[in-house]
Amino acid sequence: MDVESTVPNFDEAEIRPAVIDLLASAGLSGEFSLNPISGGRNNRVFRLQTRGRRLLLKWYFFHPRDKRDRLQTEFSFCQFLWSRGLRNLPQPIACLNEKQIALYGYIEGRQLSADEIGQRHIDAALDFYHAINRHHADQDAVDLPDASEACFRIEDHLDCVRQRLTRLEQIDWQTESHCAAGDFVINNLLPLSLVVLERAKKQSLEWEMEINAELEGDQRCLSPSDFGFHNALLDGNNNVFFVDFEYAGWDDPAKLICDFFCQPASSAPLEFLPEFSESVLASLSPQGCPNRRVQLLLPVYQLKWCCILLNEFLPTGAARREFGRGVVDQDVLESQIEKARQLALNASSPMTEANWPN
């Protein structure tokens, strides 16, 4: 997406020598220009213009408290997909791990708004998912890591939310927005979590789903992770491209489905949930992930996304956003709280066959 922005604290001299080395590793040389692009939430993203070629430069966030190797995860995943003939994603060109920078092909496109997402966009997402998993048995696919926060037992999903809630109890009530977030966590989110997580455990018993049973290999999927239209671009020919695979890897397909419909930015309409779920699950072992697993976990993931939205108020989350955006906007903080309130409201209702979207 070709939208320039001014990134405070960005000093081109700080990164220029590394970019020269990166270009050289890709067989490129000569003059180039760097223009920051807005929209990066976790990282700094630039349009890099060389003589006759436009590329995308990504400078990845790293923090001692967050040791995930975003660069290697994304670059390796893109290499795997590109080697299998997938082209509706950025081409991986070169990377320098020690500098946490990587070079990709540039995609001319725009983000979709929530109100324009329709059947053909859902079909494009499903086609992308199936194209990835068509090669899941290849050895280099097997060698790909688990996705970030991968969960293969129902109890793993519940534990992940518990851990995120525990971190949110550490919010420092330093500003009015932080106080509002802290109050929401203590007086709304924590009491709600007791209801949602206990309900999930009871449903697993009622539906005879073993809470500690682990998904077998043929019941798992290769997931782009953080998969949704917030990480998609529409080009001039209305083709959908998918971007941002920093958390990709092997995962529970129910998690992919729930994330797809729970993430609050450009979220997919719930009316497409049954179709999307059925298509994703159809390619897997029938014992692995029935619709009931998605129904059980959807409120859990609405709760999890409440926590994700409130990451802005934690030191590591704030540092990541500040690195990516250059500034922590108070309006953004207040918006995150309101989005979390809406998701919490959705999570308060169980998902069953009776209220499964038609």
Secondary structure, 3 states (H helix, E strand, C coil): CCCECCCCCCCHHHHHHHHHHHHHHCCCCCCEEEEEECCCCCCEEEEEEECCEEEEEEECCCECCECCCHHHHHHHHHHHHHHCCCCCCCCEEEEEHHHCEEEEECCCCECCCHHHCCHHHHHHHHHHHHHHHCCCCCHHHHCCCECCCCCCCHHHHHHHHHHHHHHHCCCCCCCHHHHHHHHHHHHHHHHHHHHHHHHHHHHHHHCCCCCCCCCCHHHCEEECCCCCHHHEEECCCCCEEECCCCCCEEECHHHHHHHHHHCCCCCCCHHHHHHHHHHHHHCCCCCCCCHHHHHHHHHHHHHHHHHHHHHHHCHHHHHHHHHHHCCCCHHHHHHHHHHHHHHHHHHCCCCCHHHCCC
